[in-house]
């Protein structure tokens, strides 16, 4: 079928839900099944690779987003755990005499916020 139909206008008959079988017709006559051809890019063995094909260069400098994430994680870890607050835990803190605890059991920094 191949060379006889080169340059000719053909009709392809196929099921749009099953493209595994494609029938080729010329002048209303079935000429056989279409055979897929893999078109690859030819390149000479001595040719250099195209730009962008190389591995990205190693990272240098400061990873700003990582620093911001670390700071946010540190701030989140210092938040108050309301699930752990109860009359027993407050009494324990008062018995310990926490030096950083001001009136009401809060740090001065926490009161300032």
CORCOR-V242822 format. One record per residue. N is the residue number from 1. RES is the residue in three letters. PSI is psi in whole degrees, 0 to 359 (* if undefined). Layout:
BEGIN
n=N res=RES psi=PSI
n=N res=RES psi=PSI
END
This chain:
BEGIN
n=1 res=UNK psi=316
n=2 res=UNK psi=283
n=3 res=UNK psi=333
n=4 res=UNK psi=335
n=5 res=UNK psi=3
n=6 res=UNK psi=128
n=7 res=UNK psi=359
n=8 res=UNK psi=155
n=9 res=UNK psi=119
n=10 res=UNK psi=166
n=11 res=UNK psi=134
n=12 res=UNK psi=127
n=13 res=UNK psi=124
n=14 res=UNK psi=162
n=15 res=UNK psi=121
n=16 res=UNK psi=343
n=17 res=UNK psi=354
n=18 res=UNK psi=91
n=19 res=UNK psi=15
n=20 res=UNK psi=336
n=21 res=UNK psi=118
n=22 res=UNK psi=122
n=23 res=UNK psi=137
n=24 res=UNK psi=132
n=25 res=UNK psi=141
n=26 res=UNK psi=124
n=27 res=UNK psi=38
n=28 res=UNK psi=355
n=29 res=UNK psi=138
n=30 res=UNK psi=129
n=31 res=UNK psi=0
n=32 res=UNK psi=185
n=33 res=UNK psi=144
n=34 res=UNK psi=139
n=35 res=UNK psi=123
n=36 res=UNK psi=140
n=37 res=UNK psi=127
n=38 res=UNK psi=116
n=39 res=UNK psi=113
n=40 res=UNK psi=167
n=41 res=UNK psi=126
n=42 res=UNK psi=136
n=43 res=UNK psi=142
n=44 res=UNK psi=141
n=45 res=UNK psi=333
n=46 res=UNK psi=357
n=47 res=UNK psi=142
n=48 res=UNK psi=151
n=49 res=UNK psi=156
n=50 res=UNK psi=154
n=51 res=UNK psi=142
n=52 res=UNK psi=350
n=53 res=UNK psi=346
n=54 res=UNK psi=161
n=55 res=UNK psi=147
n=56 res=UNK psi=148
n=57 res=UNK psi=158
n=58 res=UNK psi=144
n=59 res=UNK psi=141
n=60 res=UNK psi=164
n=61 res=UNK psi=198
n=62 res=UNK psi=134
n=63 res=UNK psi=91
n=64 res=UNK psi=317
n=65 res=UNK psi=325
n=66 res=UNK psi=322
n=67 res=UNK psi=318
n=68 res=UNK psi=318
n=69 res=UNK psi=318
n=70 res=UNK psi=320
n=71 res=UNK psi=318
n=72 res=UNK psi=319
n=73 res=UNK psi=319
n=74 res=UNK psi=319
n=75 res=UNK psi=322
n=76 res=UNK psi=328
n=77 res=UNK psi=341
n=78 res=UNK psi=3
n=79 res=UNK psi=158
n=80 res=UNK psi=135
n=81 res=UNK psi=99
n=82 res=UNK psi=337
n=83 res=UNK psi=331
n=84 res=UNK psi=355
n=85 res=UNK psi=128
n=86 res=UNK psi=175
n=87 res=UNK psi=326
n=88 res=UNK psi=316
n=89 res=UNK psi=325
n=90 res=UNK psi=316
n=91 res=UNK psi=321
n=92 res=UNK psi=318
n=93 res=UNK psi=319
n=94 res=UNK psi=323
n=95 res=UNK psi=325
n=96 res=UNK psi=335
n=97 res=UNK psi=51
n=98 res=UNK psi=122
n=99 res=UNK psi=333
n=100 res=UNK psi=349
n=101 res=UNK psi=127
n=102 res=UNK psi=199
n=103 res=UNK psi=135
n=104 res=UNK psi=2
n=105 res=UNK psi=13
n=106 res=UNK psi=147
n=107 res=UNK psi=155
n=108 res=UNK psi=326
n=109 res=UNK psi=319
n=110 res=UNK psi=323
n=111 res=UNK psi=324
n=112 res=UNK psi=335
n=113 res=UNK psi=*
END
